[in-house]
Amino acid sequence: MTIKKDSTLGLEKKYFTQAEVCEIVGISRRQVQYWGTTRLISPRFKTKGGHARYSFEDLVSYKAAKKLLDAGISIQRIRKSLIHLQGFLPKVKSPLSELTLVASGDVILVLYENTFFEAISGQEWIIHLSDFQRDVEDWYQRSQRRKQFRRKHLKYGKEANAVKVVEKTRDRMKSL
C-alpha cells in the first residue's frame, strides 16, 4: 500500500498495488490487467515507474464489477451499461463506485435519486414492492378459491353424470 498526500485537500490517500487489489476483491491478476487495458476500470494513479496504483474507489468499482459478473451479467453488458450510464449521467465519473447497481436477470438496474432505471435503455422501472406483494397474495387466494370451486363442482359433476348414465340405461332397459 502506498500513502500519498492529496495536494488539493492536504489529506493522505491510500493506494493499493495490483496484487493487493486481487487479494482484497477476489479477482485474478489477469482480470485486473484486462479490465485496465479495455478501460472498464482504470487506476487512479501511476508511479514514476509506470506501475498502477488503485484507490479505495477503484476497489469499490472492482468489487461491484465482480458482483455483477457473479450475478450472471456478462462483461460486455457491464461495459455497455457503463457507456450508456456515462451518457445519461455525465456528472457521474465512475458509475461502478458512485451508483447503486442491481443485477436482475441479465439486466442492470440503477438506483439514482430515488428512481430505478435500466442502465442501457434508461427506461424507468416503477414497481412498488408492497403493492406487488399484495397483488400476488390476492392472486394466490383467488387461485385457491378457484381450485376449491372446481374440485367441488367436478366432484358433483362426475356424480351427476354417473346418475344420468344409470338413468339412461334404466330407460333403455324399460323400452326393450
N, C-alpha and C positions, 0 to 999 in steps of 0.2 A: 504494500500500500504506500502510495506517495502522498505527502501532505504538501499542498501548495497554497500560498496566500492569494486570495482573490483580490485583485487590485481595485475593483470597484467598491467593495464593501470592507476591505481590510480583514476579512474572515479567512480562517483556514478551511480549505476544502480537501476532502479525501478522494484520492483517485486510486482505482484498482487496476491491477495487471490483468492480462488476458487469462492467465491461469487461475487467478482469484475469482474472476467472473465465472469461469467454467465451474469451479468448485461451489460457489455460492448459489448459482442459478440452477446447476444440474444439467448443463448442456456441454456438448463436445467442443474442443478447440476448433475443429473444422467448421462447426456451425457458426461460431463467433466470426471466423475468418470470412466465410461465405456471406453471412448477413452484412458484414462490413464492406466487402467487395461490391455487393449488389445494392449497397446503401439502404438496406432495410433499417439498420441501426448503425450509426457512425459514432466512433468515440468522440468525446468532448475535448480531448486534449492529446497532444503527442509530445513525446520527449524530444530533446535536441537530436537524439539519435534516431528519431522517427518511430519510436515504439508507442503503440496506442495505450492510452490510459483512460479508464472509464469512471464516470461519476456515479453517484447513487442513482440519479435519474436514468442513466444508462442501464444500471442493474434492474430498475423497475421496468424499463422497456423490454429488456431481455426476458425477464420473468413473465411479463404479460404476453409476449410472443410465444414463449414456451407453453403457457397455459392454454392459449388459443390452439396451438398445434396439438396439445394433449386432448383437447376437446373435439378434435377431428377437423379443424379448419386447415385447409392447405396453405402452404407458404405463399402460393400465388394469390390466393384470395386475401390473405393478410396484406400482402403488398398492394394489391389493387384497392383494398379498403383504405389503406393509409394514403394513397394518392388521392382518392376521392375526398377523404376527410380533410386533407390539406386544402382542397378546392372549396369545400363547404365552409370550413372554419379556418380562414387564413391566419387568424391570431394564434392558433394552436400550433406551436412549433414541433412538438413531439407527442403525437396522439397516443402512442402506447403508454407514455408515462403521465400524461396530463388528463386523459379522459377515462371514464369508466366504460369498459367494453365488456359485452356479454356474448358468449357463443350460444346460439340457439340453432341446433342442427348444423347446416352449413352456412348460416347467416351470422354476421357480426352486428350486434345491436350496440348503439352508443347512447349512454345517458349523459345528456348535456343540458344544463339549465332546466332541469325538471321535465324534460321530454325524452322519450326514446325514439330513435330513428335508425333505419337501416344504413350501414356505413357506405355501401356502394351507391344505392339509388337515392338516399336522402329521405326516403319515404318515412313519414312519422308513424310510429306504432302506438296506437291508442288502445290500451286494454287495461281495464280496471280489474285487478285480480279478485277482489272481494265480490264484485258483480258477477264475474265469470264463474267463481266458485259457487255462488248461489244458483246460477243458471244450471250448472252441472248437477247440483243436488236436486233441483226441481225436476230436471230430466230423469234422474235416477228414480225418484219417487213415482213419476208418471209411468216410466217403463215397468216398474214393479207392479203398479195397479193394472196396467195393460196385460201383463203376464198372468196375474191372478184372474182377471176377467176372462181371458182366453182359456185358461185351464178350466175354469168353472163352466163356461159355455161349451167348450169342446167335449167335456165330460158328459154334460147333459145332452149335448147334440148327438153324441155317439149312442147314448142310451135311447134317445128318441128315435134315431134311425133304426136301431135294433128292434124297437117296438113296432115301427112301421113295417119292417120286413116280416115280422111274425104275423101281424095283422093281414098283410097281403097274402102270405102263404095260407093262412086260415081261410081267407076269402076264396082263394083258388080251390082249396080242398072242398069247400062247400059247393062250389059251382060244378064240380065233377060229379 
